[in-house]
Amino acid sequence: MSRARFTYYEVLGIPRGSSDAEIKRAFRELARKYHPDMTPGVEGTRFREIVEAYRVLSNPYKRQLYDRELARTATHFAMQY
């Protein structure tokens, strides 16, 4: 069974519209908690998801593209029902 797909905001546990400081703070807390070298027994999959989310949301251009795609997908999904 595959894992459900989460938005990058959900991965970091922050709301859309979070400031750069809030994104960075959430990333640092989660990175410490899930880093495989810091916490024995934790697999790196969760950590890689956190890093990927941070790379997109911390870059203003990538974040703008990502938000636009989220809005487009949500609109498309809503039109189906």
CYANA upper distance limits for C-alpha pairs under 8 A (distance plus 0.5 A):
  6 PHE  CA     10 GLU  CA      6.42
  6 PHE  CA     11 VAL  CA      6.89
  7 THR  CA     11 VAL  CA      6.83
  8 TYR  CA     12 LEU  CA      6.88
  8 TYR  CA     50 ILE  CA      8.47
  8 TYR  CA     53 ALA  CA      5.25
  8 TYR  CA     54 TYR  CA      8.25
  8 TYR  CA     57 LEU  CA      8.01
  9 TYR  CA     13 GLY  CA      6.45
  9 TYR  CA     14 ILE  CA      5.82
  9 TYR  CA     15 PRO  CA      6.62
  9 TYR  CA     16 ARG  CA      6.84
  9 TYR  CA     53 ALA  CA      7.91
 10 GLU  CA     14 ILE  CA      6.76
 10 GLU  CA     15 PRO  CA      8.06
 11 VAL  CA     49 GLU  CA      7.63
 11 VAL  CA     50 ILE  CA      6.76
 11 VAL  CA     53 ALA  CA      7.35
 12 LEU  CA     23 ILE  CA      8.00
 12 LEU  CA     26 ALA  CA      6.43
 12 LEU  CA     27 PHE  CA      6.85
 12 LEU  CA     30 LEU  CA      7.83
 12 LEU  CA     50 ILE  CA      6.98
 12 LEU  CA     53 ALA  CA      7.60
 12 LEU  CA     54 TYR  CA      8.28
 13 GLY  CA     26 ALA  CA      7.66
 14 ILE  CA     18 SER  CA      7.18
 14 ILE  CA     22 GLU  CA      8.24
 14 ILE  CA     23 ILE  CA      7.79
 14 ILE  CA     26 ALA  CA      7.85
 18 SER  CA     22 GLU  CA      6.43
 18 SER  CA     23 ILE  CA      7.03
 19 SER  CA     23 ILE  CA      6.83
 20 ASP  CA     24 LYS  CA      6.67
 20 ASP  CA     58 SER  CA      7.07
 21 ALA  CA     25 ARG  CA      6.56
 22 GLU  CA     26 ALA  CA      6.60
 23 ILE  CA     27 PHE  CA      6.61
 23 ILE  CA     54 TYR  CA      7.79
 23 ILE  CA     57 LEU  CA      7.82
 23 ILE  CA     58 SER  CA      7.50
 24 LYS  CA     28 ARG  CA      6.65
 24 LYS  CA     54 TYR  CA      8.15
 24 LYS  CA     58 SER  CA      7.99
 25 ARG  CA     29 GLU  CA      6.76
 26 ALA  CA     30 LEU  CA      6.68
 27 PHE  CA     31 ALA  CA      6.29
 27 PHE  CA     50 ILE  CA      7.37
 27 PHE  CA     51 VAL  CA      8.15
 27 PHE  CA     54 TYR  CA      6.92
 28 ARG  CA     32 ARG  CA      6.60
 29 GLU  CA     33 LYS  CA      6.80
 30 LEU  CA     34 TYR  CA      6.45
 30 LEU  CA     47 PHE  CA      8.43
 30 LEU  CA     50 ILE  CA      7.74
 31 ALA  CA     35 HIS  CA      5.91
 31 ALA  CA     47 PHE  CA      6.95
 31 ALA  CA     50 ILE  CA      7.51
 31 ALA  CA     51 VAL  CA      8.21
 32 ARG  CA     38 MET  CA      7.28
 33 LYS  CA     38 MET  CA      7.94
 33 LYS  CA     39 THR  CA      7.34
 34 TYR  CA     38 MET  CA      7.95
 34 TYR  CA     39 THR  CA      6.98
 34 TYR  CA     42 VAL  CA      6.96
 34 TYR  CA     43 GLU  CA      8.44
 34 TYR  CA     44 GLY  CA      7.99
 34 TYR  CA     46 ARG  CA      7.26
 34 TYR  CA     47 PHE  CA      5.95
 35 HIS  CA     39 THR  CA      6.63
 35 HIS  CA     42 VAL  CA      7.96
 35 HIS  CA     44 GLY  CA      7.42
 35 HIS  CA     47 PHE  CA      6.30
 36 PRO  CA     40 PRO  CA      6.62
 36 PRO  CA     41 GLY  CA      7.84
 36 PRO  CA     42 VAL  CA      6.08
 36 PRO  CA     43 GLU  CA      6.67
 36 PRO  CA     44 GLY  CA      6.17
 36 PRO  CA     47 PHE  CA      8.03
 43 GLU  CA     47 PHE  CA      8.24
 44 GLY  CA     48 ARG  CA      6.64
 45 THR  CA     49 GLU  CA      6.91
 46 ARG  CA     50 ILE  CA      6.85
 47 PHE  CA     51 VAL  CA      6.76
 48 ARG  CA     52 GLU  CA      6.60
 49 GLU  CA     53 ALA  CA      6.65
 50 ILE  CA     54 TYR  CA      6.70
 51 VAL  CA     55 ARG  CA      6.62
 52 GLU  CA     56 VAL  CA      6.99
 53 ALA  CA     57 LEU  CA      6.61
 54 TYR  CA     58 SER  CA      6.09
 55 ARG  CA     59 ASN  CA      7.02
 56 VAL  CA     62 LYS  CA      5.86
 56 VAL  CA     63 ARG  CA      6.07
 56 VAL  CA     66 TYR  CA      8.09
 57 LEU  CA     62 LYS  CA      7.32
 57 LEU  CA     63 ARG  CA      5.31
 58 SER  CA     63 ARG  CA      7.55
 59 ASN  CA     63 ARG  CA      6.39
 60 PRO  CA     64 GLN  CA      6.62
 61 TYR  CA     65 LEU  CA      6.93
 62 LYS  CA     66 TYR  CA      6.55
 63 ARG  CA     67 ASP  CA      6.50
 64 GLN  CA     68 ARG  CA      6.65
 65 LEU  CA     69 GLU  CA      6.73
 66 TYR  CA     70 LEU  CA      6.67
 67 ASP  CA     71 ALA  CA      6.69
 68 ARG  CA     72 ARG  CA      6.71
 69 GLU  CA     73 THR  CA      6.55
 70 LEU  CA     74 ALA  CA      6.58
 71 ALA  CA     75 THR  CA      6.64
 72 ARG  CA     76 HIS  CA      6.64
 73 THR  CA     77 PHE  CA      6.55
 74 ALA  CA     78 ALA  CA      6.60
 75 THR  CA     79 MET  CA      6.72
 76 HIS  CA     80 GLN  CA      7.19
 77 PHE  CA     81 TYR  CA      7.73
